[in-house]
Amino acid sequence: MISCPCGCLPSLSRRGFFATALAASAFPAAAFAADPAPAADPGLIDDIVTANHILYDQGVVDGFGHVSARHDKDPNRYLLSRSMAPALVTAGDIMEFDLDSNAIDARGRTPYLERFIHGEIYKVRPDVMAIVHSHSPAVLPFADTYVKLLPMNHIAGFLGAGPPVFEIRAGAGAATDMLVRSNAIGKALATTLGSSQVALMRGHGSVAAAQSVKHVVFRAIYTEVNARTEIQALSIGKPTFLNDKEAAAAMKTNDGLVERPWALWKQRVASK
């Protein structure tokens, strides 16, 4: 039998001692799941599921893209689906993560490679309660050409003076696969986002942030709508955009009206 040197553990057989030591060295403390927080509000989980379906229905996401929400019981955790097509997400697919984007209780489920987008933004933006990452097609030209995406009308007032553009080469070099697959790249993206509501991602897509799931769905959808409208306007002439004061006033008004389109979008996906 082998005793613990400090006498704090019961004696172990030689085989048991080395098995215990091997397990401790193979699985550092960080690898073990943390204690779960109190269960998230079922209504919040339902909103995340519905948001995935709405964003697919509205053409913002397809087989790729994701939406998360900060945990309503623990601000240092967030909720995000396992890696799958957004249109197929159910309540059982929603996973819990800490802000380093470690899964709390994976149970064999595979997380999104780019979950670090969410954790790093939640770290630096306590006002953000929900995030959408997408590759919506009309937005991509603005990310890649550096033509400024500006609010065409009051609905897109949240775009303000125009979203910043994240250049992954600046933070991760010129040989990446363009994915935000680490905390370091996620932190660089969060820095680019700053206090803005939307950031574009060169060669990739965009990210939207907001104070609720309903608000972030509104912003993700109308970022895509605004991009289509601006492309159309640029084809016939020089657009007149909202100025900063108009954009701020419009955003304040629209933030109180998101329930109206949400109810419509939710009914539409529920009927399919």
MARDRENKOL-941923 format. One record per atom (N, C-alpha, C): z, y, x; residue in three letters. Coordinates in steps of 0.2 Angstrom, whole numbers, padded with zeros to 4 digits, always signed. Layout:
BEGIN
ZYXALA ...
This chain:
BEGIN
+0000-0006+0004MET +0000+0000+0000MET +0000+0006+0004MET -0003+0012+0002ILE -0004+0018+0006ILE +0000+0023+0001ILE +0004+0027+0004SER +0008+0032+0001SER +0005+0039+0002SER +0005+0043-0002CYS +0003+0050-0001CYS +0007+0053+0004CYS +0004+0057+0009PRO +0008+0060+0015PRO +0014+0064+0012PRO +0013+0068+0007CYS +0018+0072+0005CYS +0023+0069+0000CYS +0022+0063-0002GLY +0026+0059-0006GLY +0026+0061-0014GLY +0020+0065-0016CYS +0020+0068-0022CYS +0016+0063-0027CYS +0013+0058-0024LEU +0009+0053-0028LEU +0011+0046-0027LEU +0011+0042-0032PRO +0013+0035-0031PRO +0009+0031-0026PRO +0011+0026-0023SER +0008+0022-0018SER +0001+0019-0021SER -0004+0019-0017LEU -0010+0016-0019LEU -0012+0010-0015LEU -0016+0005-0017SER -0019+0000-0013SER -0024+0004-0008SER -0026+0001-0003ARG -0030+0003+0002ARG -0037+0005-0002ARG -0039+0000-0006ARG -0046+0001-0009ARG -0045+0007-0014ARG -0039+0007-0018GLY -0039+0013-0022GLY -0038+0019-0019GLY -0035+0020-0013PHE -0034+0026-0010PHE -0041+0029-0008PHE -0045+0024-0004PHE -0052+0027-0002PHE -0056+0028-0008PHE -0056+0024-0013ALA -0060+0026-0019ALA -0058+0033-0022ALA -0052+0034-0022THR -0050+0041-0025THR -0052+0046-0020THR -0052+0045-0013ALA -0054+0050-0009ALA -0061+0051-0009ALA -0065+0046-0010LEU -0072+0046-0010LEU -0074+0050-0016LEU -0071+0049-0022ALA -0073+0052-0028ALA -0071+0060-0028ALA -0066+0062-0024ALA -0064+0069-0023ALA -0069+0072-0019ALA -0072+0069-0014SER -0077+0072-0010SER -0083+0073-0013SER -0085+0068-0017ALA -0092+0068-0020ALA -0092+0072-0026ALA -0087+0074-0029PHE -0087+0078-0035PHE -0082+0084-0034PHE -0084+0090-0031PRO -0080+0095-0030PRO -0078+0098-0037PRO -0072+0102-0037ALA -0069+0104-0043ALA -0074+0108-0048ALA -0079+0111-0045ALA -0084+0115-0049ALA -0088+0111-0053ALA -0089+0104-0051ALA -0093+0100-0054ALA -0090+0097-0061ALA -0084+0098-0062PHE -0081+0095-0068PHE -0081+0101-0073PHE -0082+0098-0079ALA -0082+0103-0085ALA -0076+0107-0086ALA -0076+0113-0087ALA -0070+0117-0089ALA -0068+0115-0096ALA -0061+0117-0097ASP -0059+0116-0104ASP -0063+0120-0109ASP -0065+0117-0114PRO -0069+0120-0119PRO -0065+0126-0122PRO -0068+0131-0124ALA -0065+0137-0128ALA -0064+0135-0135ALA -0061+0138-0139PRO -0061+0137-0146PRO -0068+0136-0149PRO -0069+0132-0154ALA -0076+0131-0156ALA -0079+0138-0158ALA -0085+0139-0157ALA -0089+0145-0159ALA -0089+0145-0167ALA -0090+0151-0169ASP -0091+0152-0177ASP -0097+0148-0179ASP -0097+0143-0184PRO -0103+0140-0186PRO -0109+0145-0188PRO -0107+0150-0191GLY -0112+0155-0193GLY -0115+0158-0187GLY -0112+0159-0181LEU -0116+0161-0175LEU -0120+0156-0172LEU -0118+0149-0173ILE -0123+0144-0171ILE -0129+0144-0175ILE -0128+0145-0182ASP -0133+0145-0186ASP -0138+0150-0185ASP -0135+0156-0183ASP -0140+0162-0181ASP -0144+0160-0175ASP -0141+0157-0170ILE -0145+0155-0164ILE -0151+0151-0166ILE -0149+0146-0170VAL -0154+0141-0172VAL -0160+0145-0176VAL -0158+0149-0181THR -0163+0152-0185THR -0167+0157-0181THR -0164+0160-0176ALA -0167+0165-0171ALA -0173+0161-0168ALA -0171+0155-0165ASN -0176+0151-0162ASN -0182+0150-0166ASN -0181+0148-0173HIS -0186+0147-0177HIS -0190+0153-0179HIS -0187+0159-0180ILE -0190+0165-0182ILE -0195+0167-0176ILE -0192+0167-0170LEU -0196+0169-0164LEU -0202+0165-0163LEU -0202+0159-0165TYR -0208+0155-0165TYR -0213+0157-0170TYR -0210+0158-0176ASP -0214+0159-0182ASP -0218+0166-0181ASP -0214+0171-0178GLN -0217+0177-0177GLN -0221+0178-0170GLN -0222+0172-0167GLY -0227+0172-0161GLY -0224+0175-0155GLY -0217+0176-0154VAL -0214+0179-0148VAL -0213+0173-0143VAL -0211+0167-0146VAL -0211+0161-0141VAL -0215+0156-0144VAL -0217+0151-0140ASP -0221+0145-0142ASP -0217+0139-0140ASP -0219+0135-0135GLY -0215+0129-0133GLY -0210+0131-0127GLY -0211+0138-0125PHE -0206+0140-0120PHE -0203+0147-0123PHE -0198+0149-0119GLY -0194+0154-0122GLY -0187+0152-0124GLY -0182+0157-0125HIS -0175+0155-0127HIS -0171+0161-0129HIS -0166+0159-0133VAL -0162+0165-0136VAL -0155+0162-0135VAL -0150+0167-0133SER -0143+0165-0132SER -0139+0170-0136SER -0133+0168-0136ALA -0127+0173-0139ALA -0121+0172-0135ALA -0118+0177-0134ARG -0111+0177-0131ARG -0106+0173-0135ARG -0102+0169-0133HIS -0097+0165-0137HIS -0093+0170-0140HIS -0092+0169-0147ASP -0088+0174-0151ASP -0080+0173-0149ASP -0078+0168-0146LYS -0071+0167-0145LYS -0069+0168-0137LYS -0074+0168-0133ASP -0073+0169-0126ASP -0079+0173-0123ASP -0078+0179-0121PRO -0083+0183-0119PRO -0086+0181-0112PRO -0083+0176-0109ASN -0085+0174-0102ASN -0089+0167-0103ASN -0091+0166-0109ARG -0095+0160-0110ARG -0101+0162-0115ARG -0106+0158-0115TYR -0112+0160-0119TYR -0115+0153-0122TYR -0119+0154-0127LEU -0122+0148-0131LEU -0129+0148-0130LEU -0132+0143-0129LEU -0139+0142-0128LEU -0142+0135-0129LEU -0147+0134-0132SER -0150+0128-0133SER -0151+0124-0127SER -0151+0117-0128ARG -0153+0113-0122ARG -0161+0114-0121ARG -0164+0112-0116SER -0171+0113-0114SER -0175+0110-0119SER -0178+0114-0124MET -0183+0111-0128MET -0187+0117-0132MET -0192+0115-0135ALA -0196+0120-0139ALA -0192+0123-0144ALA -0192+0130-0144PRO -0188+0134-0149PRO -0189+0132-0156PRO -0194+0130-0159ALA -0195+0128-0166ALA -0192+0122-0168ALA -0190+0118-0163LEU -0187+0112-0164LEU -0179+0112-0163LEU -0176+0117-0162VAL -0169+0118-0160VAL -0165+0117-0167VAL -0160+0113-0166THR -0155+0112-0171THR -0148+0113-0169THR -0143+0113-0173ALA -0136+0115-0171ALA -0133+0111-0166ALA -0135+0104-0166GLY -0133+0099-0161GLY -0136+0101-0154GLY -0141+0105-0154ASP -0144+0106-0147ASP -0141+0112-0143ASP -0136+0116-0147ILE -0133+0122-0144ILE -0128+0120-0139ILE -0128+0122-0133MET -0124+0120-0127MET -0120+0127-0126MET -0114+0125-0122GLU -0110+0131-0120GLU -0110+0131-0113GLU -0110+0138-0110PHE -0110+0139-0103PHE -0105+0144-0101PHE -0103+0144-0094ASP -0099+0149-0092ASP -0104+0154-0089ASP -0102+0160-0086LEU -0106+0165-0084LEU -0110+0164-0078LEU -0108+0158-0074ASP -0112+0156-0069ASP -0117+0151-0071ASP -0118+0150-0078SER -0123+0146-0081SER -0121+0139-0079SER -0115+0137-0078ASN -0113+0130-0078ASN -0112+0127-0085ASN -0115+0121-0087ALA -0113+0119-0094ALA -0106+0116-0094ALA -0103+0118-0100ILE -0096+0116-0101ILE -0095+0109-0103ILE -0100+0106-0107ASP -0099+0099-0109ASP -0107+0097-0111ASP -0110+0095-0105ALA -0117+0094-0106ALA -0119+0088-0110ALA -0115+0083-0110ARG -0116+0076-0113ARG -0123+0074-0113ARG -0125+0074-0107GLY -0132+0072-0105GLY -0138+0076-0107GLY -0136+0082-0110ARG -0142+0086-0112ARG -0144+0091-0106ARG -0151+0092-0106THR -0154+0095-0100THR -0154+0103-0102THR -0151+0107-0098PRO -0152+0114-0099PRO -0158+0117-0097PRO -0160+0123-0099TYR -0166+0127-0097TYR -0165+0129-0090TYR -0170+0128-0086LEU -0170+0130-0079LEU -0168+0138-0078LEU -0170+0142-0083GLU -0169+0149-0083GLU -0163+0152-0086GLU -0158+0147-0087ARG -0152+0150-0091ARG -0149+0155-0087ARG -0150+0156-0080PHE -0147+0161-0076PHE -0149+0168-0079PHE -0154+0169-0082ILE -0156+0175-0085ILE -0150+0178-0089ILE -0148+0173-0093HIS -0142+0175-0098HIS -0136+0176-0095HIS -0133+0171-0091GLY -0127+0172-0088GLY -0126+0179-0084GLY -0131+0180-0080GLU -0131+0186-0076GLU -0131+0193-0080GLU -0135+0193-0085ILE -0135+0199-0089ILE -0128+0200-0093ILE -0125+0194-0095TYR -0119+0195-0099TYR -0113+0197-0094TYR -0114+0195-0087LYS -0109+0197-0082LYS -0109+0205-0082LYS -0114+0208-0082VAL -0114+0215-0080VAL -0115+0220-0086VAL -0116+0217-0092ARG -0117+0221-0098ARG -0112+0218-0104ARG -0106+0221-0103PRO -0101+0218-0109PRO -0103+0220-0116PRO -0108+0225-0116ASP -0110+0227-0123ASP -0115+0222-0126ASP -0118+0218-0122VAL -0123+0213-0124VAL -0120+0207-0127VAL -0122+0205-0133MET -0120+0199-0136MET -0125+0194-0138MET -0132+0196-0136ALA -0137+0191-0137ALA -0143+0193-0133ALA -0147+0188-0131ILE -0152+0189-0126ILE -0158+0185-0128ILE -0164+0187-0128VAL -0170+0184-0129VAL -0175+0184-0122VAL -0177+0178-0120HIS -0182+0178-0115HIS -0189+0175-0118HIS -0194+0179-0117SER -0200+0176-0120SER -0206+0178-0115SER -0212+0175-0117HIS -0218+0176-0113HIS -0223+0179-0118HIS -0221+0183-0123SER -0225+0185-0128SER -0232+0188-0126SER -0237+0186-0128PRO -0244+0188-0125PRO -0246+0195-0125PRO -0244+0199-0129ALA -0247+0206-0129ALA -0242+0210-0124ALA -0236+0208-0122VAL -0232+0211-0118VAL -0234+0210-0111VAL -0237+0204-0109LEU -0239+0203-0102LEU -0243+0208-0099LEU -0248+0210-0102PRO -0252+0215-0099PRO -0248+0221-0096PRO -0243+0223-0099PHE -0239+0229-0097PHE -0235+0227-0091PHE -0233+0221-0091ALA -0229+0218-0085ALA -0233+0218-0079ALA -0240+0216-0080ASP -0244+0215-0074ASP -0248+0221-0072ASP -0249+0226-0076THR -0253+0232-0074THR -0249+0238-0073THR -0243+0238-0075TYR -0238+0243-0074TYR -0240+0249-0078TYR -0245+0248-0083VAL -0246+0253-0088VAL -0239+0253-0092VAL -0237+0259-0093LYS -0230+0260-0097LYS -0230+0258-0104LYS -0226+0253-0106LEU -0225+0251-0113LEU -0220+0256-0116LEU -0223+0260-0121LEU -0219+0266-0124LEU -0219+0265-0131LEU -0214+0268-0134PRO -0213+0267-0142PRO -0219+0271-0145PRO -0222+0267-0149MET -0228+0270-0153MET -0225+0273-0160MET -0220+0270-0162ASN -0217+0272-0169ASN -0209+0271-0169ASN -0206+0273-0174HIS -0199+0273-0175HIS -0196+0266-0174HIS -0200+0261-0176ILE -0197+0254-0176ILE -0195+0252-0169ILE -0199+0254-0164ALA -0199+0252-0157ALA -0195+0258-0153ALA -0191+0262-0156GLY -0187+0267-0153GLY -0183+0264-0147GLY -0181+0258-0148PHE -0176+0255-0143PHE -0180+0254-0136PHE -0186+0255-0136LEU -0190+0255-0129LEU -0189+0261-0125LEU -0186+0267-0129GLY -0184+0273-0125GLY -0190+0275-0121GLY -0188+0277-0114ALA -0193+0279-0110ALA -0198+0274-0106ALA -0197+0268-0109GLY -0201+0262-0106GLY -0197+0257-0102GLY -0198+0251-0104PRO -0194+0246-0100PRO -0196+0246-0093PRO -0191+0245-0089PRO -0192+0244-0081PRO -0196+0237-0080PRO -0199+0236-0075VAL -0202+0230-0073VAL -0199+0226-0067VAL -0197+0220-0069PHE -0194+0216-0063PHE -0199+0213-0059PHE -0199+0214-0052GLU -0203+0211-0047GLU -0199+0206-0044GLU -0201+0200-0045ILE -0197+0194-0042ILE -0198+0194-0034ILE -0204+0196-0032ARG -0205+0196-0025ARG -0199+0200-0021ARG -0197+0205-0024ALA -0192+0210-0021ALA -0185+0206-0020ALA -0184+0202-0024GLY -0177+0198-0024GLY -0178+0191-0021GLY -0184+0188-0022ALA -0184+0181-0020ALA -0190+0179-0016ALA -0194+0184-0013GLY -0199+0183-0009GLY -0206+0181-0013GLY -0211+0180-0009ALA -0218+0180-0012ALA -0220+0173-0013ALA -0216+0168-0013ALA -0218+0161-0014ALA -0214+0157-0019ALA -0212+0161-0024THR -0208+0158-0030THR -0213+0155-0035THR -0210+0151-0039ASP -0214+0149-0045ASP -0213+0153-0051ASP -0211+0159-0050MET -0210+0165-0055MET -0204+0164-0059MET -0200+0158-0059LEU -0195+0157-0063LEU -0188+0159-0061LEU -0184+0161-0065VAL -0177+0164-0063VAL -0173+0158-0063VAL -0173+0154-0058ARG -0169+0148-0057ARG -0163+0148-0053ARG -0160+0154-0052SER -0154+0154-0048SER -0150+0160-0051SER -0144+0160-0049ASN -0139+0166-0051ASN -0142+0172-0047ASN -0144+0171-0041ALA -0146+0177-0037ALA -0152+0180-0040ALA -0157+0176-0042ILE -0163+0179-0045ILE -0161+0182-0052ILE -0157+0179-0056GLY -0154+0182-0062GLY -0151+0188-0061GLY -0147+0189-0056LYS -0143+0195-0054LYS -0148+0201-0053LYS -0153+0199-0049ALA -0159+0204-0048ALA -0162+0207-0054ALA -0163+0202-0059LEU -0166+0204-0065LEU -0161+0208-0069LEU -0155+0206-0069ALA -0150+0210-0073ALA -0149+0217-0070ALA -0150+0218-0063THR -0150+0224-0060THR -0156+0229-0062THR -0162+0226-0063THR -0168+0229-0065THR -0167+0231-0072THR -0164+0227-0077LEU -0163+0229-0084LEU -0158+0235-0084LEU -0153+0235-0080GLY -0149+0240-0080GLY -0146+0242-0087GLY -0146+0248-0090SER -0144+0249-0096SER -0149+0249-0102SER -0155+0247-0100SER -0161+0247-0104SER -0160+0241-0109SER -0164+0241-0115GLN -0163+0236-0120GLN -0169+0230-0119GLN -0174+0232-0115VAL -0179+0227-0113VAL -0181+0228-0106VAL -0183+0223-0103ALA -0186+0223-0096ALA -0192+0218-0096ALA -0197+0221-0093LEU -0203+0217-0092LEU -0202+0213-0085LEU -0206+0207-0085MET -0206+0203-0079MET -0213+0202-0077MET -0214+0204-0071ARG -0221+0204-0068ARG -0223+0197-0068ARG -0229+0195-0070GLY -0232+0188-0070GLY -0228+0183-0074GLY -0224+0185-0079HIS -0220+0181-0082HIS -0219+0182-0089HIS -0216+0188-0091GLY -0214+0189-0098GLY -0209+0195-0099GLY -0204+0194-0103SER -0199+0199-0104SER -0193+0197-0106SER -0188+0201-0106VAL -0181+0200-0108VAL -0179+0205-0113VAL -0175+0204-0118ALA -0173+0209-0123ALA -0165+0207-0123ALA -0161+0213-0124ALA -0154+0212-0125ALA -0152+0216-0130ALA -0146+0214-0134ALA -0144+0218-0140ALA -0137+0216-0141ALA -0134+0219-0146GLN -0127+0219-0148GLN -0126+0213-0153GLN -0131+0209-0155SER -0130+0203-0160SER -0137+0199-0159SER -0137+0193-0162VAL -0143+0189-0162VAL -0148+0193-0167VAL -0146+0195-0172LYS -0151+0198-0177LYS -0154+0204-0173LYS -0150+0208-0170HIS -0153+0214-0166HIS -0158+0212-0161HIS -0156+0207-0157VAL -0161+0205-0152VAL -0167+0202-0154VAL -0167+0198-0160VAL -0173+0196-0163VAL -0177+0202-0165VAL -0174+0207-0168PHE -0178+0213-0170PHE -0181+0216-0164PHE -0178+0216-0159ARG -0181+0220-0153ARG -0186+0215-0149ARG -0185+0209-0149ALA -0190+0205-0146ALA -0197+0205-0150ALA -0196+0204-0157ILE -0202+0205-0161ILE -0206+0211-0161ILE -0202+0217-0161TYR -0205+0223-0161TYR -0207+0226-0154TYR -0205+0222-0149THR -0208+0224-0142THR -0215+0221-0142THR -0216+0215-0145GLU -0223+0212-0145GLU -0227+0216-0150GLU -0225+0218-0156VAL -0229+0222-0161VAL -0231+0228-0157VAL -0226+0232-0154ASN -0227+0238-0151ASN -0233+0237-0146ASN -0232+0232-0142ALA -0237+0231-0136ALA -0244+0230-0139ALA -0245+0226-0145ARG -0251+0226-0148ARG -0254+0232-0150ARG -0249+0236-0153THR -0251+0243-0156THR -0254+0248-0151THR -0250+0247-0145GLU -0252+0252-0139GLU -0258+0250-0136GLU -0260+0243-0136ILE -0266+0241-0133ILE -0272+0244-0138ILE -0271+0243-0144GLN -0276+0246-0149GLN -0277+0253-0148GLN -0271+0257-0148ALA -0272+0264-0147ALA -0275+0266-0141ALA -0274+0263-0135LEU -0277+0265-0129LEU -0284+0263-0129LEU -0287+0259-0133SER -0294+0257-0134SER -0298+0263-0137SER -0294+0267-0141ILE -0298+0272-0145ILE -0296+0279-0143ILE -0291+0280-0139GLY -0289+0287-0136GLY -0283+0287-0133GLY -0280+0293-0132LYS -0274+0294-0129LYS -0268+0294-0134LYS -0263+0289-0134PRO -0258+0289-0139PRO -0253+0295-0138PRO -0250+0297-0143THR -0244+0301-0143THR -0238+0297-0144THR -0233+0296-0140PHE -0228+0292-0140PHE -0221+0296-0143PHE -0216+0292-0145LEU -0210+0295-0146LEU -0207+0298-0140LEU -0204+0304-0140ASN -0200+0307-0135ASN -0193+0304-0134ASN -0190+0305-0129ASP -0183+0302-0128ASP -0178+0303-0134ASP -0178+0309-0137LYS -0174+0311-0142LYS -0176+0307-0149LYS -0182+0307-0150GLU -0185+0303-0156GLU -0183+0296-0155GLU -0184+0293-0149ALA -0183+0286-0148ALA -0176+0284-0149ALA -0171+0288-0147ALA -0164+0287-0147ALA -0162+0288-0155ALA -0164+0293-0158ALA -0162+0294-0165ALA -0165+0288-0169ALA -0171+0286-0168ALA -0174+0280-0172ALA -0170+0274-0171ALA -0168+0272-0164MET -0165+0266-0163MET -0158+0266-0167MET -0155+0272-0167LYS -0148+0272-0170LYS -0149+0271-0178LYS -0154+0273-0181THR -0156+0272-0188THR -0157+0265-0189THR -0162+0262-0185ASN -0164+0255-0186ASN -0159+0250-0184ASN -0154+0252-0180ASP -0149+0247-0179ASP -0144+0245-0185ASP -0145+0250-0190GLY -0141+0249-0196GLY -0145+0245-0201GLY -0151+0244-0200LEU -0156+0241-0205LEU -0158+0234-0203LEU -0156+0231-0198VAL -0159+0224-0196VAL -0158+0219-0201VAL -0153+0219-0205GLU -0152+0214-0210GLU -0158+0213-0215GLU -0162+0219-0216ARG -0168+0219-0220ARG -0173+0214-0218ARG -0176+0215-0211PRO -0181+0211-0209PRO -0178+0204-0207PRO -0172+0203-0205TRP -0169+0197-0204TRP -0169+0192-0210TRP -0167+0195-0216ALA -0167+0191-0222ALA -0174+0189-0224ALA -0179+0193-0223LEU -0186+0191-0224LEU -0188+0185-0219LEU -0187+0186-0213TRP -0189+0181-0208TRP -0185+0175-0209TRP -0179+0175-0210LYS -0175+0169-0212LYS -0178+0165-0218LYS -0179+0169-0223GLN -0182+0165-0229GLN -0188+0162-0227GLN -0192+0166-0223ARG -0199+0163-0222ARG -0199+0156-0218ARG -0194+0156-0213VAL -0194+0150-0209VAL -0190+0144-0213VAL -0186+0146-0218ALA -0182+0141-0222ALA -0187+0138-0227ALA -0192+0141-0229SER -0196+0139-0234SER -0202+0134-0231SER -0202+0134-0224LYS -0207+0130-0221LYS -0205+0122-0220LYS 
